[in-house]
Amino acid sequence: MKNKTEIEAAVLRRLLKHLDDNKSVQNIDLMNLAGFCRNCLSKWYMAEAEKQGVNIDYDEAREYVYGEPYDDWKVKYQPKATAEQLAAFDAKFDSKK
């Protein structure tokens, strides 16, 4: 397919914008529903950069995904997970061990 890489890049940028526009969607909710979150995207970004010979550390990758340093984003937008969220996470991921 012509322009496949450009299309894929545009889709990633659109996904990141969508997540940025919907900061109320918490990482734990993403994990519980879809099995991945913003931190997963950061790790995938870092791993793919490494495959291309580009050295990006985890903090740099998270800043790319979150649009700002993770610690700043976390203070502004990430409330403490509820007991229900944690229970759903444990039920989903403890069973995979």
Secondary structure as GFF3:
##gff-version 3
##sequence-region A 1 97
A	DSSP	alpha_helix	4	21	.	.	.	ID=ss1
A	DSSP	alpha_helix	27	34	.	.	.	ID=ss2
A	DSSP	alpha_helix	38	51	.	.	.	ID=ss3
A	DSSP	alpha_helix	58	66	.	.	.	ID=ss4
A	DSSP	alpha_helix	70	77	.	.	.	ID=ss5
A	DSSP	alpha_helix	83	94	.	.	.	ID=ss6
###
